[in-house]
Amino acid sequence: MKRAFLGEFEEIVLLTVAVLDEGAYGVNVTQEIEQKTGRTVGFSTVHTTLQRLAEKGFLSSHMGGATAERGGRRKRFFTVTVAGRRALQDVKQVREELWNALPPQTLQLMGG
């Protein structure tokens, strides 16, 4: 079976949507990434990545209700699809296989 390709930032965004579960929308995905990684990311970068992951079939989305907090605008919520979960499992497996294949002397150099 052919593995899905995920870029590093796509993986972070997809994982973050999975972490946030039913409450994942653009702004809080951006904030969560910044909080968890210590990395400053732009909302437009996250938004573009969310759209790309949806086009790849790894995310689905739906519009939430309008809120006064947002001036009557609605939020687009994202959820991870079956294909997205499979892609995350594939990435995890590849990373684990590579980490497990590291020679002991390399791990010692890394302090492990």
N, CA, C and O atoms as a MOPAC input file, in Angstrom:
PM7 MOZYME 1SCF
protein

 N      0.83800 1    -1.18100 1     0.00000 1
 C      0.00000 1     0.00000 1     0.00000 1
 C      0.88000 1     1.24100 1     0.00000 1
 O      1.84200 1     1.33700 1     0.76200 1
 N      0.54500 1     2.17000 1    -0.84800 1
 C      1.31200 1     3.40100 1    -0.96300 1
 C      1.06700 1     4.29400 1     0.25900 1
 O     -0.07300 1     4.50500 1     0.67300 1
 N      2.15100 1     4.80800 1     0.81900 1
 C      2.03400 1     5.69600 1     1.97100 1
 C      1.72700 1     7.10500 1     1.51500 1
 O      2.14000 1     7.54300 1     0.44200 1
 N      0.99000 1     7.79900 1     2.36000 1
 C      0.67800 1     9.19700 1     2.09000 1
 C      1.87600 1    10.03800 1     2.47800 1
 O      2.54400 1     9.74800 1     3.47100 1
 N      2.15500 1    11.07100 1     1.71100 1
 C      3.24900 1    11.97100 1     2.03400 1
 C      2.70300 1    13.16000 1     2.80700 1
 O      1.74700 1    13.81200 1     2.38800 1
 N      3.32600 1    13.42500 1     3.93300 1
 C      2.99600 1    14.59900 1     4.72800 1
 C      4.27100 1    15.39300 1     4.95500 1
 O      5.28900 1    14.84000 1     5.37000 1
 N      4.21400 1    16.69100 1     4.68300 1
 C      5.33200 1    17.55600 1     5.03300 1
 C      5.36000 1    17.73800 1     6.54400 1
 O      4.38400 1    17.44400 1     7.23400 1
 N      6.49500 1    18.22900 1     7.05100 1
 C      6.64600 1    18.38900 1     8.50000 1
 C      5.56600 1    19.29900 1     9.08400 1
 O      4.98400 1    18.97900 1    10.12100 1
 N      5.29000 1    20.43200 1     8.42800 1
 C      4.28300 1    21.34100 1     8.96800 1
 C      2.88100 1    20.75900 1     8.81100 1
 O      2.02400 1    20.95400 1     9.67400 1
 N      2.64900 1    20.04600 1     7.71300 1
 C      1.35200 1    19.38000 1     7.54900 1
 C      1.12000 1    18.38000 1     8.67900 1
 O      0.01400 1    18.27500 1     9.21000 1
 N      2.16500 1    17.65300 1     9.04000 1
 C      2.05100 1    16.68400 1    10.13200 1
 C      1.69200 1    17.39400 1    11.43500 1
 O      0.82900 1    16.92600 1    12.17800 1
 N      2.34400 1    18.51500 1    11.71600 1
 C      2.06000 1    19.26200 1    12.94900 1
 C      0.61900 1    19.76600 1    12.95000 1
 O     -0.07100 1    19.66600 1    13.96500 1
 N      0.16500 1    20.30000 1    11.83600 1
 C     -1.20900 1    20.80900 1    11.76400 1
 C     -2.20700 1    19.66600 1    11.91200 1
 O     -3.18400 1    19.78900 1    12.65100 1
 N     -1.97400 1    18.56800 1    11.22300 1
 C     -2.88700 1    17.42400 1    11.30300 1
 C     -2.93200 1    16.85900 1    12.72200 1
 O     -4.00700 1    16.53600 1    13.22600 1
 N     -1.77300 1    16.74000 1    13.36600 1
 C     -1.73100 1    16.27300 1    14.75600 1
 C     -2.47200 1    17.23000 1    15.68100 1
 O     -3.18300 1    16.80000 1    16.59000 1
 N     -2.30400 1    18.51800 1    15.44900 1
 C     -2.96100 1    19.51600 1    16.29400 1
 C     -4.47500 1    19.44500 1    16.14400 1
 O     -5.19900 1    19.55300 1    17.13300 1
 N     -4.95600 1    19.26600 1    14.93300 1
 C     -6.40600 1    19.10400 1    14.73200 1
 C     -6.88100 1    17.86200 1    15.48900 1
 O     -7.94100 1    17.88300 1    16.11300 1
 N     -6.10500 1    16.79100 1    15.43300 1
 C     -6.47600 1    15.57100 1    16.15900 1
 C     -6.49900 1    15.81900 1    17.66500 1
 O     -7.38600 1    15.32800 1    18.36200 1
 N     -5.53200 1    16.57500 1    18.16600 1
 C     -5.47000 1    16.87900 1    19.59900 1
 C     -6.68500 1    17.69900 1    20.02400 1
 O     -7.28400 1    17.43400 1    21.06600 1
 N     -7.04600 1    18.69200 1    19.22000 1
 C     -8.15800 1    19.58100 1    19.57000 1
 C     -9.51800 1    18.91900 1    19.35100 1
 O    -10.54100 1    19.39700 1    19.84300 1
 N     -9.51400 1    17.82100 1    18.61100 1
 C    -10.71100 1    17.01100 1    18.37300 1
 C    -11.83600 1    17.84000 1    17.75900 1
 O    -11.63500 1    18.44600 1    16.70700 1
 N    -12.99200 1    17.88400 1    18.37400 1
 C    -14.16000 1    18.55100 1    17.78400 1
 C    -14.04300 1    20.07700 1    17.78500 1
 O    -14.80300 1    20.74700 1    17.08500 1
 N    -13.11600 1    20.63300 1    18.54800 1
 C    -13.01900 1    22.08100 1    18.68300 1
 C    -11.92700 1    22.71900 1    17.84300 1
 O    -11.47500 1    23.81900 1    18.16300 1
 N    -11.48500 1    22.05500 1    16.76700 1
 C    -10.37100 1    22.57500 1    15.97500 1
 C    -10.85100 1    23.55400 1    14.90600 1
 O    -11.59100 1    23.17000 1    14.00000 1
 N    -10.44100 1    24.79500 1    15.00500 1
 C    -10.66900 1    25.78800 1    13.95800 1
 C     -9.39000 1    26.60400 1    13.81400 1
 O     -8.49800 1    26.51500 1    14.65800 1
 N     -9.29700 1    27.38700 1    12.76200 1
 C     -8.04300 1    28.03300 1    12.38800 1
 C     -7.30200 1    28.74700 1    13.49100 1
 O     -6.10300 1    28.53100 1    13.67000 1
 N     -7.98900 1    29.59300 1    14.23500 1
 C     -7.31200 1    30.39900 1    15.25300 1
 C     -6.76100 1    29.52500 1    16.37200 1
 O     -5.61300 1    29.69200 1    16.78300 1
 N     -7.57000 1    28.59600 1    16.86400 1
 C     -7.04700 1    27.81300 1    17.99200 1
 C     -6.02500 1    26.76200 1    17.54700 1
 O     -5.18700 1    26.34600 1    18.34800 1
 N     -6.08000 1    26.32800 1    16.28900 1
 C     -5.01400 1    25.46000 1    15.77800 1
 C     -3.70700 1    26.25600 1    15.76500 1
 O     -2.66300 1    25.74500 1    16.16900 1
 N     -3.76500 1    27.48900 1    15.30700 1
 C     -2.57900 1    28.35200 1    15.28400 1
 C     -2.02200 1    28.54900 1    16.69400 1
 O     -0.82100 1    28.39800 1    16.92000 1
 N     -2.89500 1    28.88400 1    17.63300 1
 C     -2.46300 1    29.11600 1    19.01600 1
 C     -1.88200 1    27.84800 1    19.64800 1
 O     -0.87600 1    27.90600 1    20.35500 1
 N     -2.51000 1    26.72100 1    19.39300 1
 C     -2.04400 1    25.45200 1    19.96300 1
 C     -0.65400 1    25.09300 1    19.42800 1
 O      0.21300 1    24.64100 1    20.17600 1
 N     -0.45600 1    25.30000 1    18.13100 1
 C      0.86000 1    25.01600 1    17.54800 1
 C      1.91900 1    25.90400 1    18.19800 1
 O      2.99800 1    25.43100 1    18.55500 1
 N      1.61000 1    27.18600 1    18.34900 1
 C      2.58200 1    28.09700 1    18.96000 1
 C      2.88100 1    27.69400 1    20.40000 1
 O      4.03200 1    27.72300 1    20.83500 1
 N      1.83700 1    27.31700 1    21.13200 1
 C      2.01600 1    26.92900 1    22.53300 1
 C      2.81200 1    25.63300 1    22.66100 1
 O      3.70400 1    25.53300 1    23.50400 1
 N      2.50000 1    24.65300 1    21.83900 1
 C      3.14700 1    23.33300 1    21.97200 1
 C      4.55100 1    23.29400 1    21.38900 1
 O      5.40600 1    22.56000 1    21.88300 1
 N      4.80100 1    24.08700 1    20.32700 1
 C      6.10600 1    23.99900 1    19.67000 1
 C      7.02400 1    25.16500 1    19.99500 1
 O      8.23100 1    25.08500 1    19.76600 1
 N      6.46500 1    26.25400 1    20.52900 1
 C      7.26800 1    27.44000 1    20.77100 1
 C      7.65100 1    28.14600 1    19.48000 1
 O      8.56100 1    28.97400 1    19.45300 1
 N      6.96200 1    27.81300 1    18.44200 1
 C      7.25400 1    28.31400 1    17.10300 1
 C      6.16700 1    29.31200 1    16.71300 1
 O      4.97900 1    29.03000 1    16.86800 1
 N      6.56600 1    30.46200 1    16.21400 1
 C      5.58800 1    31.44900 1    15.76400 1
 C      5.12700 1    31.07800 1    14.36100 1
 O      5.93800 1    30.92100 1    13.44900 1
 N      3.82200 1    30.94000 1    14.20300 1
 C      3.27300 1    30.60000 1    12.88400 1
 C      2.18200 1    31.60700 1    12.54600 1
 O      1.47300 1    32.09100 1    13.42900 1
 N      2.06100 1    31.90600 1    11.30300 1
 C      1.03200 1    32.83900 1    10.85000 1
 C     -0.29400 1    32.12900 1    10.63800 1
 O     -0.33500 1    30.97200 1    10.22000 1
 N     -1.37900 1    32.84200 1    10.93400 1
 C     -2.69600 1    32.26000 1    10.72800 1
 C     -2.89300 1    31.86100 1     9.26800 1
 O     -3.47100 1    30.81200 1     8.98300 1
 N     -2.41100 1    32.69800 1     8.33900 1
 C     -2.61800 1    32.38800 1     6.91600 1
 C     -1.86700 1    31.11600 1     6.51800 1
 O     -2.33800 1    30.36000 1     5.66900 1
 N     -0.71900 1    30.88300 1     7.11800 1
 C      0.02500 1    29.65400 1     6.83700 1
 C     -0.75800 1    28.44200 1     7.32300 1
 O     -0.85900 1    27.43500 1     6.62300 1
 N     -1.31300 1    28.54800 1     8.53400 1
 C     -2.11200 1    27.44200 1     9.08200 1
 C     -3.37000 1    27.24500 1     8.23200 1
 O     -3.74200 1    26.11600 1     7.91500 1
 N     -4.01700 1    28.35100 1     7.87000 1
 C     -5.23900 1    28.25800 1     7.06400 1
 C     -4.95900 1    27.55800 1     5.73300 1
 O     -5.70900 1    26.67200 1     5.32300 1
 N     -3.88100 1    27.95800 1     5.06400 1
 C     -3.51600 1    27.33500 1     3.78700 1
 C     -3.24400 1    25.85000 1     3.96500 1
 O     -3.63500 1    25.03500 1     3.12900 1
 N     -2.57500 1    25.50200 1     5.05300 1
 C     -2.25800 1    24.09500 1     5.30800 1
 C     -3.52700 1    23.30200 1     5.61600 1
 O     -3.67400 1    22.16800 1     5.16100 1
 N     -4.44000 1    23.89100 1     6.38300 1
 C     -5.71600 1    23.21600 1     6.64800 1
 C     -6.45200 1    22.93900 1     5.33900 1
 O     -6.99200 1    21.84900 1     5.14900 1
 N     -6.47400 1    23.91500 1     4.43900 1
 C     -7.14700 1    23.73000 1     3.15000 1
 C     -6.46100 1    22.64000 1     2.32800 1
 O     -7.13000 1    21.80800 1     1.71500 1
 N     -5.12400 1    22.64600 1     2.31600 1
 C     -4.38000 1    21.63500 1     1.54800 1
 C     -4.64800 1    20.23500 1     2.10100 1
 O     -4.83100 1    19.28500 1     1.34000 1
 N     -4.67000 1    20.11400 1     3.44000 1
 C     -4.95100 1    18.80300 1     4.04900 1
 C     -6.38100 1    18.34900 1     3.73700 1
 O     -6.63200 1    17.15500 1     3.57100 1
 N     -7.30900 1    19.29500 1     3.65700 1
 C     -8.68500 1    18.95000 1     3.27900 1
 C     -8.73100 1    18.47900 1     1.82500 1
 O     -9.43200 1    17.52000 1     1.50200 1
 N     -7.97600 1    19.16200 1     0.94100 1
 C     -7.93900 1    18.75600 1    -0.46900 1
 C     -7.33600 1    17.36300 1    -0.62800 1
 O     -7.72500 1    16.61200 1    -1.52300 1
 N     -6.38600 1    17.01800 1     0.24400 1
 C     -5.77700 1    15.68700 1     0.20400 1
 C     -6.67900 1    14.62000 1     0.81200 1
 O     -6.38800 1    13.42700 1     0.72100 1
 N     -7.76400 1    15.04900 1     1.42600 1
 C     -8.70500 1    14.10400 1     2.03100 1
 C     -8.36000 1    13.72400 1     3.45400 1
 O     -8.93300 1    12.77900 1     3.99600 1
 N     -7.41800 1    14.45400 1     4.08200 1
 C     -7.00600 1    14.12800 1     5.44000 1
 C     -7.84100 1    14.85600 1     6.49100 1
 O     -7.83100 1    14.48400 1     7.66500 1
 N     -8.55900 1    15.88700 1     6.06900 1
 C     -9.42900 1    16.63800 1     6.96500 1
 C    -10.78500 1    16.84600 1     6.30900 1
 O    -10.89200 1    16.94400 1     5.08600 1
 N    -11.80400 1    16.91000 1     7.12900 1
 C    -13.10600 1    17.37600 1     6.65900 1
 C    -13.45300 1    18.59900 1     7.49400 1
 O    -12.85100 1    18.83400 1     8.54100 1
 N    -14.41900 1    19.37200 1     7.03200 1
 C    -14.76600 1    20.57600 1     7.77700 1
 C    -16.26100 1    20.83200 1     7.70000 1
 O    -16.96300 1    20.33800 1     6.81800 1
 N    -16.71000 1    21.61400 1     8.64700 1
 C    -18.09500 1    22.06400 1     8.64600 1
 C    -18.14700 1    23.43500 1     9.31700 1
 O    -17.28100 1    23.78200 1    10.12000 1
 N    -19.17100 1    24.20000 1     8.97500 1
 C    -19.33300 1    25.53000 1     9.55600 1
 C    -20.10300 1    25.42900 1    10.86400 1
 O    -21.13300 1    24.76000 1    10.94500 1
 N    -19.58200 1    26.11200 1    11.89600 1
 C    -20.27900 1    26.18600 1    13.17000 1
 C    -21.27700 1    27.33500 1    13.14100 1
 O    -21.41100 1    28.02700 1    12.13200 1
 N    -21.96500 1    27.53000 1    14.23800 1
 C    -22.94900 1    28.60200 1    14.31100 1
 C    -22.29700 1    29.96500 1    14.49400 1
 O    -21.15700 1    30.06800 1    14.94600 1
 N    -23.02800 1    30.99600 1    14.14000 1
 C    -22.54100 1    32.36300 1    14.31000 1
 C    -22.51700 1    32.71600 1    15.79100 1
 O    -23.39100 1    32.30200 1    16.55200 1
 N    -21.50800 1    33.48200 1    16.19000 1
 C    -21.40200 1    33.89400 1    17.58800 1
 C    -21.25200 1    35.40600 1    17.67100 1
 O    -20.69300 1    36.04200 1    16.77700 1
 N    -21.76100 1    35.96400 1    18.75600 1
 C    -21.62000 1    37.39900 1    18.97600 1
 C    -20.15500 1    37.75800 1    19.17700 1
 O    -19.70300 1    38.83400 1    18.78600 1
 N    -19.41600 1    36.82800 1    19.80000 1
 C    -17.98500 1    37.02700 1    20.04600 1
 C    -17.24200 1    37.33400 1    18.74500 1
 O    -16.27100 1    38.09200 1    18.74700 1
 N    -17.68600 1    36.75900 1    17.65700 1
 C    -17.02900 1    36.93300 1    16.35100 1
 C    -17.82900 1    37.88700 1    15.45700 1
 O    -17.67200 1    37.86600 1    14.23600 1
 N    -18.66900 1    38.70600 1    16.04800 1
 C    -19.43600 1    39.66600 1    15.27900 1
 C    -20.42900 1    39.01500 1    14.33800 1
 O    -20.72700 1    39.54300 1    13.26700 1
 N    -20.94200 1    37.85400 1    14.75100 1
 C    -21.92700 1    37.16000 1    13.93500 1
 C    -21.33600 1    36.25100 1    12.87000 1
 O    -22.06700 1    35.60300 1    12.12100 1
 N    -20.01300 1    36.20500 1    12.80600 1
 C    -19.38100 1    35.31700 1    11.80500 1
 C    -19.32100 1    33.88900 1    12.34300 1
 O    -19.33100 1    33.65400 1    13.55100 1
 N    -19.26000 1    32.96700 1    11.42400 1
 C    -19.19300 1    31.55400 1    11.79100 1
 C    -17.75800 1    31.04500 1    11.71000 1
 O    -16.93100 1    31.59800 1    10.98600 1
 N    -17.47700 1    29.99200 1    12.45600 1
 C    -16.15500 1    29.35400 1    12.42700 1
 C    -16.23900 1    28.08900 1    11.58300 1
 O    -17.26500 1    27.40800 1    11.56400 1
 N    -15.14300 1    27.78100 1    10.88400 1
 C    -15.04500 1    26.50600 1    10.16200 1
 C    -14.26800 1    25.53400 1    11.04500 1
 O    -13.09800 1    25.76700 1    11.35000 1
 N    -14.91300 1    24.45600 1    11.45100 1
 C    -14.28900 1    23.44000 1    12.29800 1
 C    -13.75400 1    22.29900 1    11.43400 1
 O    -14.36900 1    21.90100 1    10.44500 1
 N    -12.60300 1    21.79100 1    11.83300 1
 C    -11.94000 1    20.70900 1    11.08700 1
 C    -11.87400 1    19.44800 1    11.93500 1
 O    -11.68800 1    19.50700 1    13.15000 1
 N    -12.03000 1    18.30900 1    11.27400 1
 C    -11.85100 1    17.00700 1    11.92700 1
 C    -10.98900 1    16.12100 1    11.03500 1
 O    -10.99000 1    16.25200 1     9.81000 1
 N    -10.26700 1    15.23000 1    11.66800 1
 C     -9.38600 1    14.32200 1    10.93600 1
 C    -10.22600 1    13.18500 1    10.35800 1
 O    -11.03800 1    12.58400 1    11.06200 1
 N    -10.02600 1    12.89700 1     9.07900 1
 C    -10.75000 1    11.81400 1     8.41000 1
 C    -10.04000 1    10.48000 1     8.66200 1
 O     -8.97100 1    10.44200 1     9.27200 1
 N    -10.63200 1     9.41700 1     8.19700 1
 C    -10.00500 1     8.09100 1     8.29100 1
 C     -8.66100 1     8.11100 1     7.55200 1
 O     -7.67000 1     7.58100 1     8.05400 1
 N     -8.62900 1     8.71800 1     6.37100 1
 C     -7.37200 1     8.80900 1     5.61000 1
 C     -6.33500 1     9.63000 1     6.37900 1
 O     -5.14500 1     9.31700 1     6.33800 1
 N     -6.77700 1    10.67300 1     7.07600 1
 C     -5.86100 1    11.47800 1     7.88400 1
 C     -5.28500 1    10.68500 1     9.04400 1
 O     -4.09400 1    10.78200 1     9.33900 1
 N     -6.12700 1     9.90300 1     9.69900 1
 C     -5.64000 1     9.07000 1    10.81600 1
 C     -4.63700 1     8.04100 1    10.29600 1
 O     -3.62200 1     7.77100 1    10.93800 1
 N     -4.93200 1     7.47100 1     9.12800 1
 C     -4.02200 1     6.49500 1     8.53700 1
 C     -2.68700 1     7.16400 1     8.19000 1
 O     -1.62900 1     6.57700 1     8.41400 1
 N     -2.72600 1     8.36700 1     7.65600 1
 C     -1.49300 1     9.09200 1     7.31200 1
 C     -0.66300 1     9.36000 1     8.56600 1
 O      0.56000 1     9.21800 1     8.54700 1
 N     -1.33700 1     9.75200 1     9.66700 1
 C     -0.60500 1     9.98500 1    10.91500 1
 C      0.02300 1     8.69600 1    11.43700 1
 O      1.16000 1     8.70800 1    11.91000 1
 N     -0.70100 1     7.59700 1    11.35400 1
 C     -0.14500 1     6.30800 1    11.78900 1
 C      1.06700 1     5.93100 1    10.93900 1
 O      2.06600 1     5.43800 1    11.46200 1
 N      0.97900 1     6.16200 1     9.62700 1
 C      2.10500 1     5.85100 1     8.73400 1
 C      3.33700 1     6.67000 1     9.10500 1
 O      4.44600 1     6.14100 1     9.17400 1
 N      3.13500 1     7.95800 1     9.34100 1
 C      4.26200 1     8.83700 1     9.69700 1
 C      4.87300 1     8.38700 1    11.02300 1
 O      6.09400 1     8.33000 1    11.16700 1
 N      4.01500 1     8.07000 1    11.98500 1
 C      4.50100 1     7.61900 1    13.28800 1
 C      5.32900 1     6.34000 1    13.14900 1
 O      6.38500 1     6.19900 1    13.76400 1
 N      4.83200 1     5.41800 1    12.33400 1
 C      5.53000 1     4.14300 1    12.14400 1
 C      6.90300 1     4.36500 1    11.50800 1
 O      7.89400 1     3.78700 1    11.95400 1
 N      6.96400 1     5.19400 1    10.47800 1
 C      8.24700 1     5.47200 1     9.81300 1
 C      9.23000 1     6.10100 1    10.79600 1
 O     10.39600 1     5.71000 1    10.85400 1
 N      8.75300 1     7.07500 1    11.56600 1
 C      9.63800 1     7.72800 1    12.54100 1
 C     10.13500 1     6.73800 1    13.59000 1
 O     11.31800 1     6.73900 1    13.93200 1
 N      9.24000 1     5.89500 1    14.10100 1
 C      9.64800 1     4.89900 1    15.10600 1
 C     10.66200 1     3.92300 1    14.52900 1
 O     11.63100 1     3.56700 1    15.20000 1
 N     10.44900 1     3.48500 1    13.28400 1
 C     11.39400 1     2.56100 1    12.65900 1
 C     12.76900 1     3.20800 1    12.50800 1
 O     13.79200 1     2.56800 1    12.74800 1
 N     12.78600 1     4.47700 1    12.11100 1
 C     14.07200 1     5.16800 1    11.95600 1
 C     14.75800 1     5.36400 1    13.30700 1
 O     15.96300 1     5.13800 1    13.42400 1
 N     14.00200 1     5.78300 1    14.33300 1
 C     14.59700 1     5.95900 1    15.66900 1
 C     15.10600 1     4.63700 1    16.21700 1
 O     16.16700 1     4.58800 1    16.84000 1
 N     14.36200 1     3.57100 1    15.99200 1
 C     14.77500 1     2.26000 1    16.48200 1
 C     15.99300 1     1.72400 1    15.73500 1
 O     16.70800 1     0.86700 1    16.25500 1
 N     16.23600 1     2.21600 1    14.52800 1
 C     17.36500 1     1.74600 1    13.72700 1
 C     18.66100 1     2.51000 1    14.02200 1
 O     19.71800 1     2.15800 1    13.49700 1
 N     18.58700 1     3.54900 1    14.85400 1
 C     19.79600 1     4.31000 1    15.16000 1
 C     20.81100 1     3.42500 1    15.87600 1
 O     20.45400 1     2.70600 1    16.80900 1
 N     22.07100 1     3.47100 1    15.45100 1
 C     23.10900 1     2.70900 1    16.13900 1
 C     23.29900 1     3.24500 1    17.56400 1
 O     23.13600 1     4.44200 1    17.79900 1
 N     23.64200 1     2.36900 1    18.51100 1
 C     23.79900 1     2.79400 1    19.91000 1
 C     24.77400 1     3.95000 1    20.08700 1
 O     24.55300 1     4.82800 1    20.92000 1
 N     25.86300 1     3.95400 1    19.30000 1
 C     26.84700 1     5.03900 1    19.45500 1
 C     26.23800 1     6.38400 1    19.05000 1
 O     26.61800 1     7.41600 1    19.60200 1
 N     25.33400 1     6.39000 1    18.12800 1
 C     24.67000 1     7.63800 1    17.73500 1
 C     23.75800 1     8.11600 1    18.85300 1
 O     23.70200 1     9.30900 1    19.15000 1
 N     23.04200 1     7.18100 1    19.47400 1
 C     22.17200 1     7.55100 1    20.59600 1
 C     22.98500 1     8.12600 1    21.74900 1
 O     22.55200 1     9.07400 1    22.40500 1
 N     24.17600 1     7.55100 1    22.00100 1
 C     25.03000 1     8.06200 1    23.07300 1
 C     25.47700 1     9.49100 1    22.78200 1
 O     25.51900 1    10.32900 1    23.68200 1
 N     25.80800 1     9.76300 1    21.52600 1
 C     26.20900 1    11.11900 1    21.15000 1
 C     25.08500 1    12.12000 1    21.34200 1
 O     25.31400 1    13.30600 1    21.58000 1
 N     23.85000 1    11.60600 1    21.23200 1
 C     22.67700 1    12.47000 1    21.38200 1
 C     22.23900 1    12.56400 1    22.84000 1
 O     21.27100 1    13.25500 1    23.15600 1
 N     22.95000 1    11.87100 1    23.72700 1
 C     22.60400 1    11.90700 1    25.14800 1
 C     21.51400 1    10.91700 1    25.51900 1
 O     20.92200 1    11.01700 1    26.59300 1
 N     21.24500 1     9.96200 1    24.63500 1
 C     20.18400 1     8.97900 1    24.90900 1
 C     20.68400 1     7.67200 1    25.42200 1
 O     19.89000 1     6.76900 1    25.68700 1

